[in-house]
Amino acid sequence: MPKVVGIRFHGTGKTYHFDPGSHDLHKGDAVIVETSQGIEFGIVSDDTIELPEEKLAAPLKTILRLADADDLIRYDENTQKEKEAFQICQEKIETRDLDMHLVNVECTFDGRKIIFYFTADGRIDFRELVKDLASVFHTRIELRQIGVRDEARMIGGLGVCGRELCCRSYLTDFVPVSIKMAKAQNLSMNPAKISGACGRLMCCLKYEHAAYEDVTKRMPRRGTVVTTDEGRGTIESVNLLRETVTVRLDKGGDADLLTRPYNELVIGEGRMPKSDRPQPEHQQEKVPVKSEAVADQSEQSNKVEKKSRKRRSGRRRSGRPRKKNPETPSGDAV
């Protein structure tokens, strides 16, 4: 298996794999590599490991060298240049009254290109802005429109858990997150509680989704008939984390609630029918009356059906011709 080393650029969470070659690299080392954007300055994020070829994007590019003192000086100069470019671009945007929000600026290590990242609700005509920036920096200018999740990754911040944003620290790709994952975990549907710094659903909803699905398959649902040590009842609520359920016991109209581990219950078949639930005496007396009414209705429907049959048989005896289906031509006819 080929040996690879993980490299990060501009402090983002995404890690790119490179061939270490003959270099002995360790986590935190500064290196110079060649990418599709040109020569770049990167930081080793993962030690050298072996990975199967099917998990790699072929062909792997080789790390050129370890960063020396001159490379570190140039990197600091580019960082200062990015700050100045951000301020100038912001002023140009305000001058031309463009409906766009500048997020970040990146300058390639060789200084041949400056990339401006921005967000906007729709398409923006920034051709004149590119001309303004090119006249100031005298280099290649590129503007890229990104989404709100990429914006959070570039800017960084802290999540509701108090830790650095996952997309900034270690996530390599954004995974699809749906509202069904929040519902499966019995979370509040309040958008403020299930949304991240980007305003979208939190990526961490995906982390434990498989575990919640497994627990949900093993535990009974609300409304399931169960038998406890204190009698029969129906499940009122389910606690997936503690794997317990709250059961409502019906005892002569007086309902009691108790909480038990789900594996201590005897689960019945399906949900408890309304007719099987204990009812007050004044309701139990009405049950036979309801069944007699149903019997009367079925008897009346049978009488109507018999009368309709007699009418049809009377028409046939009166000599009315019955419609015949057209004969299908035989294959032997000429």
ChimeraX attribute file (.defattr): number of C-alpha atoms within 10 A of each C-alpha:
attribute: neighborCount
match mode: 1-to-1
recipient: residues
	/A:1	8
	/A:2	12
	/A:3	15
	/A:4	22
	/A:5	24
	/A:6	21
	/A:7	24
	/A:8	19
	/A:9	15
	/A:10	14
	/A:11	16
	/A:12	18
	/A:13	21
	/A:14	19
	/A:15	20
	/A:16	19
	/A:17	21
	/A:18	23
	/A:19	19
	/A:20	22
	/A:21	15
	/A:22	9
	/A:23	13
	/A:24	10
	/A:25	17
	/A:26	15
	/A:27	14
	/A:28	14
	/A:29	16
	/A:30	21
	/A:31	20
	/A:32	19
	/A:33	21
	/A:34	14
	/A:35	13
	/A:36	6
	/A:37	10
	/A:38	13
	/A:39	16
	/A:40	19
	/A:41	23
	/A:42	24
	/A:43	21
	/A:44	22
	/A:45	23
	/A:46	19
	/A:47	16
	/A:48	20
	/A:49	12
	/A:50	10
	/A:51	13
	/A:52	9
	/A:53	12
	/A:54	7
	/A:55	7
	/A:56	14
	/A:57	11
	/A:58	8
	/A:59	9
	/A:60	14
	/A:61	16
	/A:62	19
	/A:63	21
	/A:64	15
	/A:65	14
	/A:66	17
	/A:67	17
	/A:68	11
	/A:69	8
	/A:70	9
	/A:71	16
	/A:72	14
	/A:73	11
	/A:74	15
	/A:75	20
	/A:76	12
	/A:77	14
	/A:78	19
	/A:79	17
	/A:80	12
	/A:81	17
	/A:82	20
	/A:83	14
	/A:84	13
	/A:85	22
	/A:86	17
	/A:87	12
	/A:88	14
	/A:89	19
	/A:90	15
	/A:91	12
	/A:92	16
	/A:93	16
	/A:94	11
	/A:95	10
	/A:96	11
	/A:97	9
	/A:98	14
	/A:99	14
	/A:100	18
	/A:101	14
	/A:102	19
	/A:103	19
	/A:104	16
	/A:105	22
	/A:106	20
	/A:107	23
	/A:108	17
	/A:109	22
	/A:110	13
	/A:111	17
	/A:112	14
	/A:113	18
	/A:114	22
	/A:115	17
	/A:116	21
	/A:117	20
	/A:118	19
	/A:119	19
	/A:120	15
	/A:121	10
	/A:122	9
	/A:123	10
	/A:124	12
	/A:125	10
	/A:126	14
	/A:127	9
	/A:128	11
	/A:129	17
	/A:130	17
	/A:131	12
	/A:132	15
	/A:133	19
	/A:134	15
	/A:135	10
	/A:136	11
	/A:137	13
	/A:138	11
	/A:139	13
	/A:140	13
	/A:141	19
	/A:142	15
	/A:143	16
	/A:144	10
	/A:145	19
	/A:146	13
	/A:147	13
	/A:148	16
	/A:149	16
	/A:150	20
	/A:151	19
	/A:152	19
	/A:153	21
	/A:154	19
	/A:155	13
	/A:156	19
	/A:157	16
	/A:158	13
	/A:159	14
	/A:160	13
	/A:161	7
	/A:162	8
	/A:163	10
	/A:164	14
	/A:165	23
	/A:166	19
	/A:167	21
	/A:168	20
	/A:169	16
	/A:170	14
	/A:171	16
	/A:172	14
	/A:173	10
	/A:174	10
	/A:175	10
	/A:176	9
	/A:177	16
	/A:178	14
	/A:179	12
	/A:180	11
	/A:181	19
	/A:182	18
	/A:183	11
	/A:184	15
	/A:185	18
	/A:186	14
	/A:187	13
	/A:188	11
	/A:189	12
	/A:190	8
	/A:191	11
	/A:192	12
	/A:193	12
	/A:194	19
	/A:195	17
	/A:196	19
	/A:197	19
	/A:198	14
	/A:199	13
	/A:200	15
	/A:201	21
	/A:202	20
	/A:203	20
	/A:204	13
	/A:205	20
	/A:206	16
	/A:207	10
	/A:208	11
	/A:209	16
	/A:210	12
	/A:211	13
	/A:212	17
	/A:213	14
	/A:214	10
	/A:215	13
	/A:216	17
	/A:217	9
	/A:218	12
	/A:219	17
	/A:220	21
	/A:221	17
	/A:222	15
	/A:223	17
	/A:224	17
	/A:225	22
	/A:226	24
	/A:227	17
	/A:228	18
	/A:229	9
	/A:230	9
	/A:231	12
	/A:232	20
	/A:233	25
	/A:234	25
	/A:235	24
	/A:236	17
	/A:237	16
	/A:238	21
	/A:239	16
	/A:240	18
	/A:241	11
	/A:242	9
	/A:243	15
	/A:244	18
	/A:245	24
	/A:246	19
	/A:247	28
	/A:248	22
	/A:249	24
	/A:250	17
	/A:251	15
	/A:252	11
	/A:253	12
	/A:254	11
	/A:255	11
	/A:256	12
	/A:257	13
	/A:258	13
	/A:259	16
	/A:260	14
	/A:261	14
	/A:262	22
	/A:263	13
	/A:264	12
	/A:265	17
	/A:266	12
	/A:267	17
	/A:268	14
	/A:269	8
	/A:270	12
	/A:271	15
	/A:272	17
	/A:273	9
	/A:274	8
	/A:275	9
	/A:276	7
	/A:277	16
	/A:278	16
	/A:279	16
	/A:280	12
	/A:281	10
	/A:282	8
	/A:283	9
	/A:284	12
	/A:285	11
	/A:286	10
	/A:287	11
	/A:288	10
	/A:289	10
	/A:290	10
	/A:291	10
	/A:292	11
	/A:293	11
	/A:294	11
	/A:295	10
	/A:296	11
	/A:297	10
	/A:298	11
	/A:299	11
	/A:300	10
	/A:301	10
	/A:302	11
	/A:303	10
	/A:304	10
	/A:305	10
	/A:306	10
	/A:307	10
	/A:308	10
	/A:309	10
	/A:310	10
	/A:311	10
	/A:312	10
	/A:313	10
	/A:314	11
	/A:315	12
	/A:316	11
	/A:317	9
	/A:318	8
	/A:319	8
	/A:320	9
	/A:321	9
	/A:322	8
	/A:323	6
	/A:324	6
	/A:325	6
	/A:326	6
	/A:327	6
	/A:328	6
	/A:329	7
	/A:330	7
	/A:331	6
	/A:332	5
	/A:333	5
	/A:334	4
